[in-house]
């Protein structure tokens, strides 16, 4: 299925900080699309690795989850003993990789189902 980046809620998790993630995401319009071959449409992406060097080649890697950020936070609040990996084990549907800058004329986005 073709997914528009604006349909996916971004969220940064350690070691990626919100400031760096925000700086990275400012270079994307949200109109970029990528193909996702999983059965469940992702609703959020959790950036876990970001090598921010823009305007040089910059790369981000994230997990794709089948739930939105509000649902994620609600699950975590309702079960304080659950860990991030517990939630991910139940809702992780894929990974996303985004490259921009450097010699790229437009962002390169690809995903993998899990």
Order of alpha helices (4+ residues) and beta strands (2+ residues): beta-beta-alpha-beta-beta-beta-alpha-alpha-beta-beta
